[in-house]
Amino acid sequence: MISLLTPLVVLLNGLAAGVLLGTQLGGWPLLAALPADRYVHAHAFFATRYDPAMPICLVGTLVGDIVLAVAAPEAGARALFVTGALLAAVTVAISISKNVPVNKWIQTVDPEHLPENFAELDPRQGWGTWNRRRSMLCGLAFLANCVALATLL
């Protein structure tokens, strides 16, 4: 089981980390630079593109790391899988509490008729900060899982 689950967890975690890295390198700079109406349009478009793939990858990483933390034969690998699970759990928590609500709200905003106080409501700075944090955490989980895999080889 460990020989099948470990590469799967690394794959799921790598896919999630890659998507989040992509948002940092391309998606976020684009969203940050757009005027408000174009931002709303673009963010609403991006927000629907990663479901259900990202939740599957992140939750799969979390659950897989928990199973591997219990089942791994070596203490070093177990510690790395625990680390991966904790980092994945925080990534999921940030996603659910900080990024997903903005994604859902922005989909309800009409870019042709922005609220008069949109400048006050504009979620870009907060969303960008939390996205950067979850990207770093997911990347660190990926590193922990890669090292764990290497210890089992």
C-alpha positions, 0 to 999 in steps of 0.5 A: 500500500505504501509503495502505491500511496506515496507516489500518488500523494506526491503527484496530487501534492505536486499538481496542487503546488504547481497550480498555486505556483502558476497563480503566483507567477501569472494569474495573480500579477494579471489580476492585480494589474487589471482595472476593477471591471476587468479584474472582476471578469477575469477573477470570476473566470479563473475561480471556476476553472480549478474545481473540482481538481484543486479540492481533490488534489489538496484533500487527497494530499491531506488524507494520503499524508495522514495515512502514510504518517501512520503506516510508514515503516521509518520514523523519518518518513512518518515525521515528514508525512506528518509535516506534509499533512499539517502543511496541507491542512493549513493550506486547505483551511486558508483555501476554505476560509480566505480564498474560496469565499472571495472566489464565490463572491466575485462570481456574483459581481456584475463587471458592467455594474460594479457596486459604487463602493467597490474600491472599498470592497476590492478583495485583491490585496487580501486574496493575494496575500492569502493565496501567496501563503497557501502557495508557500505552504503547499510547496513546503508540503510538496518538499516534505512529501518528496523527501519522505518518498526519497527516504523510502526508496 
